[in-house]
Amino acid sequence: MDSPDLKRQKTVSVIGGGVAALMLASHIDTQKYSVTIYEQKKTVGRKFLVAGEGGLNLTYHAPLNHIISQYEPASFMESCLNAFTHDDLRNWLTSIGIETFVGSSHRVFPVGGVKPITVLNTIVDHITQKGVQILHHKRWVGWTKSGDLQFESGDCVKSDITVLALGGASWKVTGSNGTWSNILSQQGIQVNPFQAANCAFGVKWDTIFATTYAGKPLKNIALSLGQKITKGELVITESGLEGNAIYAHSHSIQQELREGNHVTMYLDLKPMMTEEQLYTKYITSHRSKPTDILKHDLNIDKTAIAILKQMTDKALFGDIRILAKTLKALPIIITKAGAIDQAISTLGGIDLDEVNHHYQLKGINNCYAIGEMLDWYAPTGGYLIQGCFSMGYRLANYLNES
Ligand SMILES: Cc1cc2nc3c(=O)[nH]c(=O)nc-3n(C[C@H](O)[C@H](O)[C@H](O)COP(=O)(O)OP(=O)(O)OC[C@H]3O[C@@H](n4cnc5c(N)ncnc54)[C@H](O)[C@@H]3O)c2cc1C
């Protein structure tokens, strides 16, 4: 009989070296498991670096129940977000040498001067010092007949436990290309079609408006769809709108578009004022030209006035009651979603019914899936990275205790 000391370590193969995988590797017990990350690109964490290009928004600072409520379905995400909260993430980063701060928008970033590549390298150093092996240029292509992991290079690997962390299907250049969906579908796993999320959406502008205003922001606006209202910023694009105020509606917009509907959203150009206040301010102005009143008395900027004119007709300025109402709820018709590859994240992926509450795939022995490859949604604001980190942590903890 083997003495406990001579017992063979179980092997854990983590396929994909993105956010979820790195967190799992950071927390898994390397005394208990021999852990290898197989990444198809020449480096890990490429999407993490892309995410950092506009400022690396690592998580969001708010009460935990507010954070959980931003996810779809929140009931699926709450266990991992409770197990590894936004505060836990910040404390853990501090423990490996990365300090963070909360920005004015409640978003959490590394402190000034710390670049995304430094954060990534610090995490990778931490993992490798623990004894996790990282292999690059290892593109996983499926399983052999005997159940070994198969790589494009021809190698086959026997693994006690497999963790799939292959990401979503946007920004293919980072390696997150979604081609794994065929492999899993062939195994009988339900993989829902990928759709762009946190992406631009199409609106039919006239050509002159589109060319004049593309790239211009609409700041401090609110945007509603059904009961949900988001505040923030929009940017006009040649073919529609983008920005955090619309990204946060992507899940519902895509649902409506899937059902074949055009989606009508309502844009509030002055969320800080009521319809009555706008009306009163307008009719008490000493100016005569409507555009001057909007600009100088109501403090509505040029781009907002242009979009108002673009979406309505001149008759609107003849009825100030209707004008005030429209400033609070300008209808915007969304016609389509932007390209998947340019989206910040994707909807679709492994149907949540295919995994148990430890992310174990029901149809494949000892195989787990974490991160964006599962079909959940979060808006921008650090929620995506937090969700992936929390899943990685929770699975590591579960394996450590198994
Ligand atoms: C432009 C942009 C900006 C973003 N900004 C933010 C932000 O500010 N805050 C935020 O929270 N989130 C942001 N995100 C989203 C966030 O980066 C992702 O949600 C997150 O990286 C997903 O993590 P993941 O671990 O699921 O997969 P990924 O990080 O995508 O990693 C998956 C890995 O698997 C590898 N892989 C895929 N297939 C194979 C295979 N067959 N064999 C081997 N390896 C494979 C890939 O090469 C990749 O390295 C942004 C994304 C983009 C594109």
The ligand as a MOL file (V3000), in Angstrom:
LIG
                    3D

  0  0  0     0  0            999 V3000
M  V30 BEGIN CTAB
M  V30 COUNTS 53 58 0 0 0
M  V30 BEGIN ATOM
M  V30 1 C -11.9670 45.7450 -25.6710 0
M  V30 2 C -12.3340 45.0470 -24.3750 0
M  V30 3 C -12.3740 45.7690 -23.2020 0
M  V30 4 C -12.7390 45.1350 -22.0060 0
M  V30 5 N -12.7610 45.8720 -20.8700 0
M  V30 6 C -13.1160 45.2820 -19.7120 0
M  V30 7 C -13.0960 46.0100 -18.4960 0
M  V30 8 O -12.6470 47.1710 -18.4570 0
M  V30 9 N -13.5230 45.4040 -17.3560 0
M  V30 10 C -13.9930 44.1040 -17.3620 0
M  V30 11 O -14.4270 43.6020 -16.3210 0
M  V30 12 N -13.9530 43.3660 -18.4880 0
M  V30 13 C -13.5280 43.9190 -19.6500 0
M  V30 14 N -13.4950 43.1810 -20.7880 0
M  V30 15 C -13.9720 41.7750 -20.7600 0
M  V30 16 C -12.9550 40.7830 -20.1510 0
M  V30 17 O -11.6670 41.0220 -20.6680 0
M  V30 18 C -13.4090 39.3460 -20.4510 0
M  V30 19 O -14.7400 39.1730 -20.0100 0
M  V30 20 C -12.4960 38.3220 -19.7820 0
M  V30 21 O -11.1750 38.4330 -20.2770 0
M  V30 22 C -12.9940 36.8960 -20.0220 0
M  V30 23 O -12.1410 36.0500 -19.3000 0
M  V30 24 P -12.0710 34.4900 -19.5900 0
M  V30 25 O -11.1180 33.9280 -18.6080 0
M  V30 26 O -13.4210 33.9100 -19.6530 0
M  V30 27 O -11.4730 34.3480 -21.0530 0
M  V30 28 P -10.3300 35.1350 -21.8120 0
M  V30 29 O -9.6810 36.1380 -20.9430 0
M  V30 30 O -10.9350 35.5670 -23.0730 0
M  V30 31 O -9.2500 33.9740 -22.0640 0
M  V30 32 C -9.5200 32.8180 -22.8170 0
M  V30 33 C -8.1810 32.2160 -23.2240 0
M  V30 34 O -8.4100 30.9130 -23.7990 0
M  V30 35 C -7.5040 30.7470 -24.8630 0
M  V30 36 N -8.0540 29.7310 -25.7840 0
M  V30 37 C -9.1860 29.8030 -26.5250 0
M  V30 38 N -9.3400 28.6810 -27.2440 0
M  V30 39 C -8.2770 27.8740 -26.9590 0
M  V30 40 C -7.8950 26.5580 -27.3710 0
M  V30 41 N -8.6300 25.8530 -28.2390 0
M  V30 42 N -6.7510 26.0190 -26.8610 0
M  V30 43 C -6.0080 26.7180 -25.9480 0
M  V30 44 N -6.3170 27.9660 -25.5350 0
M  V30 45 C -7.4420 28.5370 -26.0230 0
M  V30 46 C -7.4230 32.1110 -25.5050 0
M  V30 47 O -6.2780 32.2490 -26.3020 0
M  V30 48 C -7.4520 33.0250 -24.2830 0
M  V30 49 O -6.1580 33.3280 -23.8220 0
M  V30 50 C -13.0710 43.7600 -21.9910 0
M  V30 51 C -12.9900 43.0130 -23.1790 0
M  V30 52 C -12.6200 43.6490 -24.3590 0
M  V30 53 C -12.5350 42.8400 -25.6250 0
M  V30 END ATOM
M  V30 BEGIN BOND
M  V30 1 1 1 2
M  V30 2 1 2 3
M  V30 3 2 2 52
M  V30 4 2 3 4
M  V30 5 1 4 5
M  V30 6 1 4 50
M  V30 7 2 5 6
M  V30 8 1 6 7
M  V30 9 1 6 13
M  V30 10 2 7 8
M  V30 11 1 7 9
M  V30 12 1 9 10
M  V30 13 2 10 11
M  V30 14 1 10 12
M  V30 15 2 12 13
M  V30 16 1 13 14
M  V30 17 1 14 15
M  V30 18 1 14 50
M  V30 19 1 15 16
M  V30 20 1 16 17
M  V30 21 1 16 18
M  V30 22 1 18 19
M  V30 23 1 18 20
M  V30 24 1 20 21
M  V30 25 1 20 22
M  V30 26 1 22 23
M  V30 27 1 23 24
M  V30 28 2 24 25
M  V30 29 1 24 26
M  V30 30 1 24 27
M  V30 31 1 27 28
M  V30 32 2 28 29
M  V30 33 1 28 30
M  V30 34 1 28 31
M  V30 35 1 31 32
M  V30 36 1 32 33
M  V30 37 1 33 34
M  V30 38 1 33 48
M  V30 39 1 34 35
M  V30 40 1 35 36
M  V30 41 1 35 46
M  V30 42 1 36 37
M  V30 43 1 36 45
M  V30 44 2 37 38
M  V30 45 1 38 39
M  V30 46 1 39 40
M  V30 47 2 39 45
M  V30 48 1 40 41
M  V30 49 2 40 42
M  V30 50 1 42 43
M  V30 51 2 43 44
M  V30 52 1 44 45
M  V30 53 1 46 47
M  V30 54 1 46 48
M  V30 55 1 48 49
M  V30 56 2 50 51
M  V30 57 1 51 52
M  V30 58 1 52 53
M  V30 END BOND
M  V30 END CTAB
M  END
